[in-house]
Amino acid sequence: MNSNEMLPSIKKKLDHNFDIKYREIQCPKGMITLVFTDTLCNSKFISEYIVAPLQEAKFIKNNIEEVKKEIIMADIVGDINTEDEALLSILSGNVVVFFSFYVKVIYCEAKEFSKRSITTPITETNIKGPREGFNEPFIDNVSLLRRRIKDINLKFENILIGDSTKTIVILVYVQNKVQPELLNYVKKQVNAIKFNGPISSNNIEEQFQCKYTLFDTVGYSEKPEKVAAKICEGRIGIIVDGSPFVVTVPYFFIENFEATDDYTSNKYFASGIRIFRWFSFIMASLLPGFYVAIVTHHFSLIPYSFIFRLAIARAGVPFPTVVEVLVMMVFFQLSREAGIRLPQPIGLSMSIVGSLILGDATVGANIASQTTLIIVAIASISSFLIPSLYGVVMFWSIVIIIFSAALGLPGFYIGFCIFVSHIAGLNTCGYPFLFPLGTLKKYKFKDLLLRGDLNKISNNVLEKDKTK
């Protein structure tokens, strides 16, 4: 389809759009028509660098390539081969130029649209380190990664997904470090996404997420330095235009216990805090179930001095221990959700005050004992140290509580074994979710429970054959 046939068809398809503009320029050879989206383009740039040069040209060249090189002053100028390319280019913020006297059609980049400035991400705070966070436009995110990885092997591969939205998805990887099998798998999964609505990073996450689990087997981050570090290890980053979160695959269980400050603070202090997070995970997951099992079925294991105090605390409580624990966990969950959903200045105070009032009221009304309140409070506060696992811990702690209430300590052990087996059975993009816990000879505890020297950690590269 040539220029004269394409233009009427495009006008018909883009009819009833107030922001689609047509700028006609008359020249001795014929008519030149510029088509662009006013809300996505820089009108001043179009006037100065495209319209003015075409108007001031004393004569139009016989060859369109000479027009592109000598007359039009835009930085990026390219050819349009099909009508679909022309429509996509117009709706993406480019200017498409039709010549009545040329067969070919060209486009010029003149994008300019509203966006927020690069700010500190509120979802990942750090005491020491860079403050920049990813932004919604993919160009900003690409530039943030380019600044941190100046490697000729760093690749940004463009994929369009979505039948209606044509959302730009960028695969980011270091070519000489990424495993070919992983790269092929990621490309296949991204191309398999079929979604008609607006595409976000959540669509990508669901495509790679391991089924039937609450654990996140796909990583995401707003911190450029964090994503850059993972890419240098041989992983793949996925940038979605319009989303400030960059997805990283594969994502492993141990990453839930790592924080940005671990790599910007003293390694001994960071190692101690990391061990503390593991301890908090164990407390949040197992402490309520263990308490229910002991109090319900195994009074003989409790010291006598504590039994009397426990009996006094439970005097007048009409519910069994398992109901006490579950009710208090629901109260803490309600308080947490209220703190998250309310505006930030109100939410923090509401969460703290609500927890104190609910705790004091439930003990005073003999709905729960003081011991139960302390146990649930310790478990809930411990879960705050691992925010990425909060939902998982809440669900599995309830499962273990139910087993413990039914069978006592044997039920507690059964629930714990099911929990561990579930984690061990998960995979992320073909890698075991517990990787690299099975490859200790390779990693030698450089960055597992303890944080090693940064120089040694930087040599870690993801290798497929090491997972076997």
C-alpha positions, -999 to +999 in steps of 0.1 A: +000+000+000+015+033-011+013+067+006-018+080-013-038+048-005-027+046+032-036+081+043-074+080+036-076+046+053-057+059+084-080+090+085-110+067+085-097+044+113-086+073+135-119+093+131-136+107+162-103+113+180-099+150+190-061+146+197-052+132+162-039+162+142-033+166+105-009+192+093-008+198+056+021+215+038+019+226+002+051+224-019+057+227-056+057+189-061+025+183-042+010+179-007+028+168+024+006+156+053+018+152+089-003+130+112+004+129+149-012+126+184-013+160+200-014+147+235+018+126+231+039+149+209+059+180+214+042+206+192+070+231+194+095+204+182+073+195+153+070+231+142+107+239+145+123+207+132+099+191+109+073+217+096+097+247+092+124+228+073+099+214+049+084+248+043+117+266+039+132+240+015+136+257-019+129+224-036+121+189-026+145+162-035+136+135-060+147+109-035+130+105-001+163+094+015+177+128+007+147+144+024+153+124+055+190+133+056+191+169+044+158+185+052+140+170+082+160+178+114+145+153+138+169+130+156+152+097+147+137+092+113+126+059+099+105+041+072+070+029+075+062-002+055+026-011+064-005+006+076-004-012+109+031+002+115+019+037+107-010+034+131+012+021+159+037+048+153+011+076+155-005+062+186+030+058+202+038+095+199+056+097+166+049+120+136+041+101+104+048+120+072+029+112+040+041+126+006+016+127-023+045+125-047+064+096-030+054+060-026+072+056+008+060+068+042+084+080+070+081+087+107+099+112+130+101+108+167+087+138+186+074+122+219+066+143+249+041+133+276+035+140+313+054+119+338+064+122+374+100+128+384+123+101+396+118+098+434+126+076+463+104+044+462+082+041+493+080+003+491+117-002+496+133+022+520+170+021+529+192+039+554+223+041+532+226+039+495+211+053+463+176+070+466+165+067+430+136+045+421+121+033+388+095+053+370+065+045+348+080+054+314+102+025+302+128+049+288+136+063+323+140+027+336+163+017+308+185+048+314+187+040+351+201+005+343+224+018+315+240+041+340+248+013+363+259-014+339+283-001+312+288-035+294+286-041+257+270-075+266+240-057+283+210-063+260+176-046+260+152-067+239+119-052+229+086-072+227+051-059+221+022-076+240-015-070+242-039-070+212-053-036+219-027-019+241+005-029+223+025-025+255+062-024+253+080-050+274+118-050+276+139-080+285+171-070+301+201-094+305+238-097+302+244-119+271+276-136+283+262-144+317+225-155+312+218-191+305+204-197+270+177-221+283+165-194+308+164-167+281+145-189+257+120-199+284+114-163+294+109-152+258+084-180+252+064-171+283+063-134+276+052-140+240+024-164+253+007-136+272-027-128+257-044-099+274-067-073+259-067-048+288-038-026+300-007-046+307+011-042+340+040-059+358+014-081+375+005-098+342+042-107+338+044-120+374+013-142+369+028-157+338+059-169+356+044-175+391+045-211+403+009-223+405-010-232+437+013-214+462+013-182+482+051-179+479+063-153+453+085-172+428+089-141+408+108-111+421+101-074+416+117-042+427+117-004+424+154-001+431+177+001+401+208-010+420+190-041+432+178-051+397+212-043+382+229-066+407+206-095+398+211-089+361+249-091+366+244-125+383+228-139+351+192-133+358+167-115+335+149-082+343+115-075+326+105-038+322+069-031+315+060+003+301+037+021+325+049+002+356+075+014+382+082-022+392+108-042+373+103-080+374+133-103+379+134-140+372+143-164+386+135-155+422+147-177+451+134-182+487+165-168+504+160-134+487+131-128+511+156-124+539+179-100+520+176-062+521+194-034+503+210-022+535+228-056+539+252-045+512+257-009+523+264-016+560+290-035+580+290-072+570+290-085+606+260-063+615+243-073+582+249-110+589+235-107+624+203-089+612+199-115+585+200-143+610+175-124+631+152-123+600+154-161+597+147-165+634+117-141+630+104-162+602+105-194+623+088-176+652+060-162+631+054-195+613+057-220+642+053-203+676+014-201+675+011-237+665+036-249+691+018-229+718-016-245+708-001-280+708+015-276+742-014-259+760-041-282+744-025-316+746+008-316+765+004-298+798+030-321+813+057-305+793+050-271+808+069-261+840+047-263+871+053-227+881+041-216+847+010-239+847-006-222+876+000-187+860-015-200+828-045-215+845-051-182+863-048-162+831-073-185+813-098-185+842-131-171+828-121-175+791-150-194+775-131-204+743-106-232+738-070-221+731-072-226+693-101-203+691-083-177+712-053-177+690-073-175+657-095-147+670-064-127+681-047-133+648-078-120+630-077-089+652-041-082+644-047-087+607-076-063+607-054-037+625-027-042+599-050-039+569-065-007+584-031+008+588-022+000+552-054+012+535-057+045+554-037+076+544-001+072+556-001+098+584-032+083+599-025+047+591+006+043+613-011+057+644-043+038+637-024+005+634-006+010+667-035+024+687-059-001+673-037-031+683-033-017+719-070-011+723-081-044+708-055-063+729-065-046+762-102-050+754-101-087+745-082-095+777-105-074+798-136-090+783-121-125+789-122-133+752-085-142+753-058-147+780-028-125+784-005-154+775-023-159+742-021-122+734+017-122+740+022-152+718+002-138+689+018-104+693+053-118+691+044-139+660+027-109+643+056-085+651+081-111+639+063-113+606+069-076+600+106-082+597+099-102+565+072-082+548+074-101+515+064-133+534+037-118+556+007-134+537+025-168+534+034-168+571-002-159+581-017-187+560+007-215+570+007-206+607-031-211+606-026-245+589+000-256+615-024-243+643-052-265+630-030-296+629-016-288+663-051-284+678-062-317+664-032-339+671-009-320+695+028-322+689+026-349+662+002-327+643+026-298+648+054-319+633+031-330+604+022-294+596+058-283+598+069-312+574+041-303+549+053-266+551+089-275+544+080-300+517+058-274+500+087-249+498+111-276+486+087-287+458+085-252+443+105-241+412+111-207+396+117-207+358+131-243+360+153-237+390+146-251+425+130-224+447+155-232+475+185-226+452+213-222+460+209-242+493+217-273+473+249-259+459+269-250+489+303-260+474+298-234+447+286-205+470+304-215+502+281-194+523+291-162+506+256-147+506+232-172+523+227-170+561+257-147+563+268-118+541+303-123+528+328-099+513+313-078+485+342-087+462+334-124+465+297-120+463+301-101+430+316-133+414+284-153+419+268-163+386+236-183+381+245-216+365+219-242+355+240-273+360+248-263+396+212-269+406+213-306+399 
